[in-house]
């Protein structure tokens, strides 16, 4: 278990790794070929989730809000509907935890990811197409 004194440098290092550009270590490109971006990378999502959990655990609701602001900084900068959605993404889990504790956060995440849970974790029936002969 990390102590609070050690946890803050660890969290800062984690954030730096998440926010750093991987282009600095990439080999130079000869010719013009668009780079592939893997926005939905499972590793990246797991890293963000782990870092967010750790920040919330160590720094409390204020830390969670600050972390959410960093994570959704581009959406917040966009303004309009995109900004409003980002504010909800940041504030809703913090409010759920403040109101209901860890169970509130778990419930919020379950509702947020209900479609993924339905398709990947719950048993479902495979529909077989039958041909009917006349």
ChimeraX attribute file (.defattr): number of C-alpha atoms within 10 A of each C-alpha:
attribute: neighborCount
match mode: 1-to-1
recipient: residues
	/A:1	5
	/A:2	10
	/A:3	8
	/A:4	12
	/A:5	9
	/A:6	10
	/A:7	17
	/A:8	16
	/A:9	11
	/A:10	16
	/A:11	16
	/A:12	13
	/A:13	12
	/A:14	17
	/A:15	19
	/A:16	11
	/A:17	12
	/A:18	15
	/A:19	11
	/A:20	10
	/A:21	10
	/A:22	9
	/A:23	8
	/A:24	8
	/A:25	7
	/A:26	8
	/A:27	7
	/A:28	8
	/A:29	9
	/A:30	6
	/A:31	6
	/A:32	6
	/A:33	7
	/A:34	7
	/A:35	7
	/A:36	6
	/A:37	7
	/A:38	8
	/A:39	8
	/A:40	8
	/A:41	9
	/A:42	10
	/A:43	9
	/A:44	13
	/A:45	12
	/A:46	11
	/A:47	15
	/A:48	18
	/A:49	12
	/A:50	13
	/A:51	20
	/A:52	20
	/A:53	15
	/A:54	20
	/A:55	24
	/A:56	19
	/A:57	14
	/A:58	17
	/A:59	16
	/A:60	15
	/A:61	18
	/A:62	12
	/A:63	18
	/A:64	23
	/A:65	20
	/A:66	15
	/A:67	21
	/A:68	20
	/A:69	18
	/A:70	14
	/A:71	18
	/A:72	16
	/A:73	13
	/A:74	13
	/A:75	17
	/A:76	18
	/A:77	11
	/A:78	12
	/A:79	12
	/A:80	10
	/A:81	11
	/A:82	13
	/A:83	17
	/A:84	14
	/A:85	15
	/A:86	22
	/A:87	17
	/A:88	12
	/A:89	15
	/A:90	20
	/A:91	16
	/A:92	16
	/A:93	23
	/A:94	23
	/A:95	16
	/A:96	18
	/A:97	19
	/A:98	14
	/A:99	12
	/A:100	12
	/A:101	12
	/A:102	13
	/A:103	12
	/A:104	18
	/A:105	19
	/A:106	15
	/A:107	15
	/A:108	18
	/A:109	14
	/A:110	13
	/A:111	11
	/A:112	13
	/A:113	11
	/A:114	13
	/A:115	11
	/A:116	11
	/A:117	12
	/A:118	11
	/A:119	10
	/A:120	10
	/A:121	10
	/A:122	8
	/A:123	8
	/A:124	9
	/A:125	5
	/A:126	6
	/A:127	6
	/A:128	6
	/A:129	6
	/A:130	6
	/A:131	6
	/A:132	5
	/A:133	4
	/A:134	3
